[in-house]
Amino acid sequence: MRNIDPIWESKYSKGHKQYYPISLDLKIRNLETKDKDLLYKWRNLEKFVLLSLTKKKVKKNEHENWFNSTICNKNILAFIIEKSLIPIGKIQFKKIGKKKCLIGIYLIGKNIGLGMGPNLIRKSCKLVFKKWKSVTIIEAEIINENKRSFYAFKKAGFENFEDKNKTTNDKINKLVLYRD
Ligand SMILES: CC(C)(COP(=O)(O)OP(=O)(O)OC[C@H]1O[C@@H](n2cnc3c(N)ncnc32)[C@H](O)[C@@H]1OP(=O)(O)O)[C@@H](O)C(=O)NCCC(=O)NCCS
């Protein structure tokens, strides 16, 4: 019997968009050129500036360069999360080796803390394992203080990564998800 992956099989098109259902009103779709301004606005929200490595706002031209190189990069899979067709966040996977990729996710404003994260993470990782056959490990790097994110990844099936090079001063927790 054929092994059917529900998220992959149930993708559907609306116009030229391809949606991947997460739950009844929650979907992810591929990043599109028209998302450029929206992502610029999101990136410079105070909460995300504080979560970023540089802790600084980005300039419009920096964002344009980042966006243009992201959207056409074969080593990046970026999705917009939509709830009832309204964009509420982004989820991204970046290959960092033949077998590894790094996941990043954020939800916007009041969508945080409603329990959507674990399901989004679990199902989008399944999709990525399906799309990138060579990838066997998905890594998440989480700032120590970000307990909500840590538990969201744990609930999605991620486990602690015993990093031999980790020092006690490290501010980042690494979690990993292995292909089934
Ligand atoms: C990370 C993120 C996607 C998680 O999704 P979410 O839907 O908000 O997560 P949840 O509401 O399911 O919370 C996850 C768990 O953390 C727990 N939690 C929430 N806040 C917590 C806190 N301050 N301390 C400890 N646990 C906390 C929740 O109780 C929940 O566990 P439970 O379901 O067993 O109760 C979302 O919070 C987000 O976008 N945050 C901002 C960006 C970000 O931090 N991205 C991750 C960078 S690696």
The ligand as a Tripos MOL2 file, in Angstrom:
@<TRIPOS>MOLECULE
LIG
   48    50     1     0     0
SMALL
NO_CHARGES

@<TRIPOS>ATOM
      1 C1          7.6590   30.2520   19.4330 C.3       1 LIG1
      2 C2          6.1960   30.2380   19.0120 C.3       1 LIG1
      3 C3          6.0910   29.8930   17.5290 C.3       1 LIG1
      4 C4          5.4760   29.1580   19.8470 C.3       1 LIG1
      5 O1          4.1520   29.0490   19.4270 O.3       1 LIG1
      6 P1          2.9400   29.3050   20.4540 P.3       1 LIG1
      7 O2          1.6960   28.9130   19.7560 O.co2     1 LIG1
      8 O3          3.0220   30.6930   20.9800 O.co2     1 LIG1
      9 O4          3.3000   28.2620   21.6150 O.3       1 LIG1
     10 P2          2.3070   27.6760   22.6830 P.3       1 LIG1
     11 O5          1.2090   28.6520   23.0100 O.co2     1 LIG1
     12 O6          1.8550   26.3270   22.2370 O.co2     1 LIG1
     13 O7          3.2590   27.5170   23.9470 O.3       1 LIG1
     14 C5          4.1780   26.4380   23.9950 C.3       1 LIG1
     15 C6          4.3000   25.9370   25.4180 C.3       1 LIG1
     16 O8          5.0840   26.8460   26.1670 O.3       1 LIG1
     17 C7          4.4580   27.0960   27.4120 C.3       1 LIG1
     18 N1          4.8270   28.4400   27.8260 N.ar      1 LIG1
     19 C8          4.3810   29.5970   27.3630 C.ar      1 LIG1
     20 N2          4.9920   30.6300   27.9670 N.ar      1 LIG1
     21 C9          5.8560   30.0930   28.8380 C.ar      1 LIG1
     22 C10         6.7860   30.6140   29.7740 C.ar      1 LIG1
     23 N3          6.9820   31.9180   29.9050 N.pl3     1 LIG1
     24 N4          7.5020   29.7390   30.5290 N.ar      1 LIG1
     25 C11         7.3450   28.4170   30.3870 C.ar      1 LIG1
     26 N5          6.4730   27.8630   29.4930 N.ar      1 LIG1
     27 C12         5.7470   28.6900   28.7500 C.ar      1 LIG1
     28 C13         2.9980   26.9720   27.0840 C.3       1 LIG1
     29 O9          2.2630   26.7300   28.2840 O.3       1 LIG1
     30 C14         2.9580   25.8160   26.1270 C.3       1 LIG1
     31 O10         2.9610   24.5650   26.7930 O.3       1 LIG1
     32 P3          1.5620   23.8200   27.1330 P.3       1 LIG1
     33 O11         0.8420   23.6920   25.8400 O.co2     1 LIG1
     34 O12         2.0240   22.5170   27.6760 O.co2     1 LIG1
     35 O13         0.8500   24.6740   28.0850 O.co2     1 LIG1
     36 C15         5.5260   31.6380   19.2690 C.3       1 LIG1
     37 O14         5.3910   31.8510   20.6760 O.3       1 LIG1
     38 C16         6.2880   32.8070   18.6710 C.2       1 LIG1
     39 O15         6.1540   33.0780   17.5150 O.2       1 LIG1
     40 N6          7.0800   33.5370   19.5010 N.am      1 LIG1
     41 C17         7.8090   34.7190   19.0570 C.3       1 LIG1
     42 C18         8.9700   34.3810   18.1200 C.3       1 LIG1
     43 C19         9.8700   33.3180   18.6380 C.2       1 LIG1
     44 O16        10.2100   33.2980   19.8240 O.2       1 LIG1
     45 N7         10.2820   32.4270   17.7310 N.am      1 LIG1
     46 C20        11.1480   31.2910   18.0280 C.3       1 LIG1
     47 C21        12.5640   31.6430   17.8310 C.3       1 LIG1
     48 S1         13.5260   30.1580   17.9080 S.3       1 LIG1
@<TRIPOS>BOND
     1     1     2 1
     2     2     3 1
     3     2     4 1
     4     2    36 1
     5     4     5 1
     6     5     6 1
     7     6     7 2
     8     6     8 1
     9     6     9 1
    10     9    10 1
    11    10    11 2
    12    10    12 1
    13    10    13 1
    14    13    14 1
    15    14    15 1
    16    15    16 1
    17    15    30 1
    18    16    17 1
    19    17    18 1
    20    17    28 1
    21    18    19 ar
    22    18    27 ar
    23    19    20 ar
    24    20    21 ar
    25    21    22 ar
    26    21    27 ar
    27    22    23 1
    28    22    24 ar
    29    24    25 ar
    30    25    26 ar
    31    26    27 ar
    32    28    29 1
    33    28    30 1
    34    30    31 1
    35    31    32 1
    36    32    33 2
    37    32    34 1
    38    32    35 1
    39    36    37 1
    40    36    38 1
    41    38    39 2
    42    38    40 1
    43    40    41 1
    44    41    42 1
    45    42    43 1
    46    43    44 2
    47    43    45 1
    48    45    46 1
    49    46    47 1
    50    47    48 1
@<TRIPOS>SUBSTRUCTURE
     1 LIG1         1 GROUP 0 **** ****
